């Protein structure tokens, strides 16, 4: 623990760095990321290792009742202190570096710098026992990294782990296959209604394929060779941009008698929701690439070190969904 950095640390610069990167201060970021780590841990403890095939909607169970000043707040406090002592952004914290702060023999966190919320009584600081009590949460995240093709020198950061769990479909907040399934179900319902004659697409709805041109906006293309950028950030950013395109067009389509989105608008909105789920990851990885002082010599290895396999799988499946939507829109035009 680099506690000595506290003496001459530019706290204002450290905080402004967080606001520039995440739109919030260091403590808010630590609370957000720490809350996700704890939520994942709680759900895994309730049914660790139990597959959830066919889960289309999150089934929330009882949450653990953490004593005041422990649980999510204490995890956040450990993340905050680790980042502050090292003079780095919260997301750049190596998860393994948080474990010494939870050691029963470590200097209590309350004896060192604290976020303003702790100094003014807005949060419970947590006793040494409560800090030691969340060690298993952080240790499980350190140990949970699944084997995958990553450069040997790549180390597990908080940002990487959060991107991983948010794209891992075996817990409530990572249930992105349900989002894709809902979009495919919307297409099935629209097709069924058209075949039964209960929905007759208007001229504007039939021209959606031509208007959107999804086939001409290929989302799977890699960056130009001279760009030297890895392919995933551009690919995910393009999918995230399509969320705006799809939802905006859906707003121009006919509604039903109750004022709800019509069959085609439902398809576009569901597809937009699936694409929207990639926006945060695309923005964060793009920022990391832009922050590199020099373009990495091997962009593909850089991508493996920053984009979890689960997130790449989510991108592939979302890309495949958009190809299906494109075929669906084409069929409205020519069938």
C-alpha positions as CSV (number, residue, x, y, z in Angstrom):
1,X,0.0,0.0,0.0
2,X,1.5,3.2,-1.1
3,X,0.3,5.3,1.9
4,X,3.2,7.7,1.5
5,X,1.6,9.2,-1.6
6,X,-1.0,10.9,0.5
7,X,1.3,13.7,1.7
8,X,1.9,15.5,-1.6
9,X,-1.1,14.2,-3.5
10,X,-3.0,16.5,-5.8
11,X,-6.5,15.6,-4.5
12,X,-8.2,18.2,-6.6
13,X,-6.5,16.8,-9.7
14,X,-7.4,13.2,-8.7
15,X,-11.0,14.2,-8.2
16,X,-11.2,16.1,-11.5
17,X,-9.7,13.1,-13.3
18,X,-12.6,11.0,-12.1
19,X,-15.2,13.6,-13.1
20,X,-13.6,13.8,-16.6
21,X,-13.6,10.1,-17.0
22,X,-16.9,9.1,-15.3
23,X,-18.9,12.2,-14.8
24,X,-18.7,11.9,-11.0
25,X,-16.3,12.1,-8.1
26,X,-14.0,9.3,-6.9
27,X,-16.3,8.3,-4.0
28,X,-19.4,8.1,-6.2
29,X,-17.5,6.0,-8.7
30,X,-16.3,3.7,-5.9
31,X,-19.8,3.3,-4.5
32,X,-21.2,2.4,-8.0
33,X,-18.5,-0.1,-8.8
34,X,-18.4,-1.5,-5.3
35,X,-22.2,-1.9,-5.3
36,X,-21.9,-4.0,-8.5
37,X,-19.3,-6.2,-7.0
38,X,-21.4,-6.9,-3.9
39,X,-24.6,-7.4,-5.9
40,X,-22.8,-10.1,-8.0
41,X,-21.4,-11.7,-4.9
42,X,-24.8,-11.9,-3.2
43,X,-26.5,-13.5,-6.2
44,X,-23.7,-16.0,-6.7
45,X,-23.9,-16.9,-3.0
46,X,-27.6,-17.6,-3.3
47,X,-27.1,-20.0,-6.2
48,X,-23.5,-20.3,-7.1
49,X,-22.8,-22.7,-10.0
50,X,-26.5,-23.2,-10.7
51,X,-27.2,-22.5,-14.4
52,X,-30.2,-20.4,-15.3
53,X,-31.2,-21.5,-18.8
54,X,-34.1,-19.7,-20.4
55,X,-34.2,-16.9,-17.8
56,X,-36.0,-14.1,-19.6
57,X,-36.7,-11.8,-16.7
58,X,-34.6,-11.2,-13.6
59,X,-35.8,-13.0,-10.5
60,X,-34.6,-10.9,-7.6
61,X,-34.2,-12.7,-4.3
62,X,-33.6,-11.4,-0.8
63,X,-30.6,-9.2,-0.4
64,X,-28.1,-9.7,2.3
65,X,-28.6,-7.4,5.3
66,X,-25.3,-5.7,5.8
67,X,-24.6,-3.9,9.1
68,X,-24.4,-0.1,8.7
69,X,-20.9,0.8,7.6
70,X,-20.1,-2.6,6.1
71,X,-21.1,-4.4,2.9
72,X,-21.3,-2.2,-0.2
73,X,-20.1,1.0,1.6
74,X,-17.1,-0.8,3.1
75,X,-16.1,-2.3,-0.3
76,X,-16.4,1.2,-1.8
77,X,-14.2,2.6,1.0
78,X,-11.6,0.0,0.3
79,X,-11.7,0.7,-3.5
80,X,-11.5,4.5,-2.8
81,X,-8.5,4.2,-0.5
82,X,-6.6,1.8,-2.7
83,X,-7.1,4.2,-5.6
84,X,-6.2,7.3,-3.6
85,X,-3.1,5.8,-2.0
86,X,-1.9,4.8,-5.5
87,X,-2.9,8.1,-7.1
88,X,-4.9,6.4,-9.8
89,X,-8.5,6.3,-11.0
90,X,-10.8,3.9,-9.1
91,X,-11.3,1.7,-12.2
92,X,-7.6,1.3,-12.5
93,X,-7.2,-0.3,-9.1
94,X,-5.8,-3.8,-9.3
95,X,-8.3,-6.0,-7.3
96,X,-5.5,-8.0,-5.8
97,X,-4.2,-4.7,-4.3
98,X,-7.3,-4.2,-2.2
99,X,-6.9,-7.4,-0.2
100,X,-4.1,-6.1,2.2
101,X,-6.5,-3.3,3.3
102,X,-8.9,-6.0,4.6
103,X,-6.3,-7.8,6.6
104,X,-7.2,-7.9,10.3
105,X,-3.7,-6.6,11.2
106,X,-3.9,-3.7,8.7
107,X,-4.1,-0.1,10.0
108,X,-7.8,0.7,10.2
109,X,-9.1,2.7,7.2
110,X,-10.6,5.2,9.6
111,X,-7.1,6.2,10.6
112,X,-6.3,7.5,7.1
113,X,-7.9,9.7,4.5
114,X,-11.6,9.4,4.1
115,X,-14.1,10.6,1.5
116,X,-16.1,13.7,2.5
117,X,-19.2,11.5,3.0
118,X,-17.4,9.6,5.8
119,X,-16.0,12.7,7.5
120,X,-19.4,14.4,7.6
121,X,-21.1,11.2,8.9
122,X,-22.9,10.4,5.6
123,X,-21.7,6.8,5.7
124,X,-20.6,4.4,8.3
125,X,-16.8,4.1,8.4
126,X,-16.9,0.5,9.4
127,X,-14.9,-1.2,12.2
128,X,-11.8,-3.3,11.6
129,X,-14.1,-6.3,11.9
130,X,-16.5,-5.1,9.2
131,X,-13.6,-4.3,6.8
132,X,-12.2,-7.8,7.4
133,X,-15.8,-9.1,6.8
134,X,-15.9,-8.0,3.2
135,X,-12.5,-9.5,2.3
136,X,-14.2,-12.6,1.0
137,X,-16.3,-10.4,-1.4
138,X,-13.2,-8.9,-3.0
139,X,-11.2,-12.2,-2.8
140,X,-14.0,-14.0,-4.7
141,X,-13.8,-11.4,-7.5
142,X,-10.1,-11.8,-7.7
143,X,-10.5,-15.6,-7.9
144,X,-13.5,-15.5,-10.3
145,X,-11.6,-14.6,-13.4
146,X,-12.3,-17.4,-15.8
147,X,-9.6,-18.8,-18.1
148,X,-9.6,-16.9,-21.4
149,X,-7.1,-15.8,-24.0
150,X,-5.5,-12.8,-22.3
151,X,-1.9,-11.6,-22.4
152,X,0.0,-13.2,-19.5
153,X,1.1,-9.8,-18.2
154,X,-2.5,-8.4,-18.1
155,X,-3.7,-7.9,-14.5
156,X,-7.2,-7.8,-13.2
157,X,-8.4,-4.2,-12.7
158,X,-11.7,-3.1,-11.1
159,X,-12.9,-1.7,-14.4
160,X,-12.1,-4.9,-16.3
161,X,-13.9,-7.0,-13.6
162,X,-17.0,-4.8,-13.6
163,X,-17.2,-4.9,-17.5
164,X,-16.9,-8.7,-17.1
165,X,-19.7,-9.2,-14.6
166,X,-22.0,-6.8,-16.4
167,X,-21.7,-9.0,-19.5
168,X,-21.9,-12.3,-17.6
169,X,-25.4,-13.8,-18.2
170,X,-25.6,-15.9,-15.0
171,X,-26.8,-13.2,-12.8
172,X,-29.6,-10.6,-12.7
173,X,-27.8,-7.5,-14.0
174,X,-25.9,-9.5,-16.7
175,X,-28.9,-11.1,-18.2
176,X,-28.4,-9.7,-21.7
177,X,-29.6,-12.9,-23.5
178,X,-33.1,-12.0,-22.2
179,X,-32.9,-8.6,-23.9
180,X,-31.9,-10.2,-27.2
181,X,-34.7,-12.8,-26.8
182,X,-37.3,-10.1,-26.3
183,X,-36.3,-8.4,-29.6
184,X,-36.6,-11.7,-31.4
185,X,-39.9,-12.3,-29.8
186,X,-41.1,-8.9,-31.0
187,X,-40.2,-9.9,-34.5
188,X,-42.1,-13.1,-34.2
189,X,-45.2,-11.4,-32.9
190,X,-45.1,-8.8,-35.7
191,X,-44.7,-11.6,-38.3
192,X,-47.6,-13.5,-36.8
193,X,-49.9,-10.4,-36.8
194,X,-49.0,-9.6,-40.4
195,X,-49.7,-13.2,-41.5
196,X,-53.1,-13.1,-39.7
197,X,-53.9,-9.7,-41.2
198,X,-54.3,-7.9,-37.9
199,X,-51.3,-5.7,-38.8
200,X,-51.0,-4.2,-42.2
201,X,-47.7,-2.3,-42.5
202,X,-48.0,1.3,-43.7
203,X,-45.9,2.7,-46.5
204,X,-43.5,4.3,-43.9
205,X,-43.1,1.0,-42.1
206,X,-42.4,-0.8,-45.3
207,X,-39.7,1.7,-46.2
208,X,-37.8,1.3,-42.9
209,X,-35.3,-1.1,-44.4
210,X,-34.4,1.5,-47.1
211,X,-34.4,4.4,-44.6
212,X,-32.2,2.8,-41.9
213,X,-29.9,1.0,-44.3
214,X,-28.6,-1.4,-41.6
215,X,-27.0,-3.6,-44.4
216,X,-25.0,-0.6,-45.5
217,X,-23.9,0.3,-41.9
218,X,-22.0,-2.9,-41.2
219,X,-21.1,-3.1,-37.5
220,X,-18.7,-5.9,-37.8
221,X,-16.0,-4.2,-39.8
222,X,-12.6,-3.8,-38.3
223,X,-10.7,-0.5,-38.2
224,X,-8.6,0.5,-41.2
225,X,-5.1,-1.0,-41.0
226,X,-3.5,2.4,-40.8
227,X,-5.7,3.3,-37.8
228,X,-3.9,0.6,-35.7
229,X,-6.9,0.7,-33.2
230,X,-8.4,-2.6,-32.0
231,X,-11.6,-3.5,-33.7
232,X,-13.9,-4.0,-30.7
233,X,-14.2,-0.4,-29.5
234,X,-15.3,0.9,-32.9
235,X,-17.6,-2.1,-33.4
236,X,-19.3,-1.7,-30.0
237,X,-19.5,2.1,-30.4
238,X,-21.3,1.6,-33.8
239,X,-23.8,-0.7,-32.2
240,X,-24.4,1.8,-29.4
241,X,-24.9,4.5,-32.0
242,X,-27.5,2.3,-33.7
243,X,-29.5,2.4,-30.4
244,X,-30.2,6.0,-31.1
245,X,-31.0,5.5,-34.7
246,X,-33.4,2.7,-34.0
247,X,-35.2,4.4,-31.2
248,X,-35.5,7.7,-33.0
249,X,-37.0,6.0,-36.1
250,X,-39.4,4.0,-33.9
251,X,-40.8,7.2,-32.5
252,X,-41.9,8.2,-36.1
253,X,-43.8,5.0,-36.7
254,X,-47.6,4.4,-36.2
255,X,-49.0,3.6,-32.8
256,X,-51.9,1.4,-31.9
257,X,-55.3,2.5,-30.7
258,X,-54.1,2.9,-27.1
259,X,-51.2,5.1,-28.2
260,X,-48.6,2.3,-27.5
261,X,-45.8,1.5,-30.1
262,X,-47.0,-0.5,-33.0
263,X,-45.6,-4.0,-33.9
264,X,-42.6,-2.6,-35.9
265,X,-41.9,0.1,-33.4
266,X,-41.7,-2.6,-30.7
267,X,-39.1,-4.4,-32.8
268,X,-37.0,-1.4,-33.3
269,X,-37.2,-0.3,-29.6
270,X,-36.3,-3.8,-28.4
271,X,-33.3,-3.9,-30.7
272,X,-32.3,-0.4,-29.6
273,X,-32.4,-1.6,-26.0
274,X,-30.1,-4.5,-26.8
275,X,-27.6,-2.2,-28.5
276,X,-27.8,0.4,-25.7
277,X,-26.4,-2.2,-23.3
278,X,-23.0,-1.9,-25.0
279,X,-22.7,1.9,-24.7
280,X,-21.0,2.0,-21.3
281,X,-18.4,-0.6,-22.1
282,X,-17.6,1.0,-25.5
283,X,-17.2,4.4,-23.9
284,X,-14.9,3.1,-21.2
285,X,-12.7,1.0,-23.4
286,X,-12.5,3.8,-26.0
287,X,-11.3,6.1,-23.2
288,X,-8.6,3.7,-22.1
289,X,-7.4,3.4,-25.7
290,X,-7.3,7.2,-26.1
291,X,-5.4,7.5,-22.8
292,X,-2.5,5.4,-24.1
293,X,0.6,7.6,-24.4
294,X,1.6,5.7,-27.5
295,X,-0.4,3.4,-29.7
296,X,0.2,-0.2,-28.5
297,X,2.3,-2.2,-30.9
298,X,-0.2,-5.1,-30.8
299,X,-3.8,-3.7,-30.8
300,X,-5.2,-7.2,-30.7
301,X,-3.4,-8.1,-27.5
302,X,-4.4,-4.7,-26.0
303,X,-8.0,-5.6,-26.8
304,X,-7.7,-9.0,-25.1
305,X,-6.3,-7.3,-22.0
306,X,-9.2,-4.7,-21.8
307,X,-12.3,-6.4,-23.2
308,X,-13.5,-9.4,-21.3
309,X,-14.6,-12.5,-23.2
310,X,-18.1,-12.2,-21.9
311,X,-18.4,-8.7,-23.4
312,X,-17.0,-9.8,-26.7
313,X,-19.6,-12.6,-26.7
314,X,-22.4,-10.1,-26.0
315,X,-21.2,-7.9,-28.9
316,X,-21.2,-10.9,-31.3
317,X,-24.7,-11.8,-30.3
318,X,-26.0,-8.3,-30.5
319,X,-24.4,-7.9,-34.0
320,X,-26.1,-11.2,-35.0
321,X,-29.5,-9.8,-33.7
322,X,-29.0,-6.7,-35.9
323,X,-28.5,-8.9,-38.9
324,X,-31.7,-10.6,-38.1
325,X,-33.5,-7.3,-37.8
326,X,-32.1,-6.2,-41.1
327,X,-33.6,-9.4,-42.8
328,X,-36.9,-8.7,-41.0
329,X,-37.0,-5.2,-42.3
330,X,-36.1,-6.3,-45.8
331,X,-39.0,-8.8,-45.8
332,X,-41.4,-6.0,-45.0
333,X,-40.3,-4.2,-48.1
334,X,-40.3,-7.0,-50.6
335,X,-42.7,-9.6,-49.2
